């Protein structure tokens, strides 16, 4: 089977979201998200000092593991 560049990229790409979207997903404030990121509880991707993104899959895994709640799907 021949893979195209687009298929290879899609297979390895991750979905990153901003602090506002993470806060909405978790139902907390943006400052809480900043604290969780600094504490290393949420993996961050720092692009610049002011542009920080969060791995959506890691955020969902954090919620599911932390609260042992029903599976969160977003």
C-alpha positions in Angstrom: 0.0 0.0 0.0 1.3 3.4 -0.9 0.9 6.2 1.6 0.6 9.8 0.6 2.3 12.6 2.5 -1.1 13.8 3.7 -1.9 10.3 5.1 1.5 10.1 6.8 1.0 13.6 8.3 -2.5 12.8 9.5 -1.3 9.6 11.2 1.4 11.5 13.2 -0.4 14.8 13.7 -1.8 15.7 17.1 -4.6 18.2 17.9 -3.5 21.1 20.1 -5.9 23.5 21.7 -5.5 26.8 23.4 -6.0 27.7 27.1 -9.5 29.1 26.6 -10.7 25.8 25.0 -9.0 23.7 27.7 -10.7 25.8 30.4 -14.1 25.3 28.7 -13.5 21.6 28.3 -12.7 21.2 32.0 -15.1 23.8 33.3 -12.5 25.8 35.2 -10.8 29.2 34.8 -7.9 29.9 32.5 -5.7 30.7 35.5 -6.3 27.1 36.7 -5.1 25.8 33.3 -2.0 27.9 33.5 -1.2 26.5 37.0 -1.8 22.9 35.8 0.5 23.5 32.9 3.3 25.0 35.0 2.9 22.1 37.5 3.5 19.7 34.7 0.0 18.1 35.1 -1.0 19.1 31.6 1.7 18.7 28.8 2.2 22.0 27.0 3.6 23.0 23.7 5.3 26.4 24.1 5.5 28.2 20.8 6.5 31.5 22.2 6.3 33.0 25.7 2.7 34.1 25.0 1.6 31.3 22.8 1.1 28.0 24.6 -1.0 25.1 23.4 -2.2 21.9 25.1 -2.5 18.4 23.6 -6.2 17.7 23.5 -5.7 13.9 24.0 -3.5 14.6 27.1 -6.2 16.9 28.6 -8.9 14.2 28.1 -6.6 11.6 29.6 -5.9 13.9 32.6 -9.6 14.3 33.2 -10.4 10.6 32.9 -7.4 9.6 35.1 -7.7 12.4 37.7 -11.4 12.1 38.4 -12.0 8.5 37.5 -15.2 9.8 35.9 -17.1 8.7 32.9 -15.1 8.8 29.7 -14.8 12.4 28.4 -15.1 12.6 24.7 -14.6 15.9 22.9 
